[in-house]
Amino acid sequence: MKLSLITRLGISYFQQGKYRLTCETLYKALQLDTHYKKPSLLLLLGLSYHFCFEHSKASSCFDDYISLKPRRFEGYLFQAIVSHYLKDGISAKLLVEKAEKFEPKSHYATLVKGKFREIDGDVSGAMEVYQKVLSENQRNKVAGSFLRRAEKLNARMNKGIDVEIRRRADIQ
């Protein structure tokens, strides 16, 4: 089945990092083709909503994905991340455990646990998790990407602490 023009446009926006446009375009694409919900489009739409900080809408997309693909671990992991953002830690942990049952050898569940730490402000703990995954599989691009982002965040946090220490020293 060929992808419609609007669907291809939405995918293109996602690849360019234009998540607001992705949300609008893929939402329209799914509305136009109501008789067939494409699971991969639901994942992209859910991720786009997540990147736009619309976690309730993201959660709805991931729920729809899980109902269509209940034995795939991706939906559970993405739903776990969104649940954690929505401050539903118990559901998030249960979703990760469910994903691990479907894909026990995958590092993605471990990475999501690292992401939870990062969201909760434990950036150095998250970095340890990402480094552990990389030590087991050096070619894991997701772990490498997460680690680089966490290192940048950690550097910004440390710089902010250094600035605050200097500011306080100047006041005294």
Secondary structure by P-SEA (a helix, b strand, c coil): ccccaaaaaaaaaaaacaaaaaaaaaaaaaaaacccccaaaaaaaaaaaaaacaaaaaaaaaaaaaaaccccaaaaaaaaaaaaaacaaaaaaaaaaaaaaaccccaaaaaaaaaaaaaacaaaaaaaaaaaaaaacccaaaaaaaaaaaaaaaaaaaaaaaaaaaaaaaac
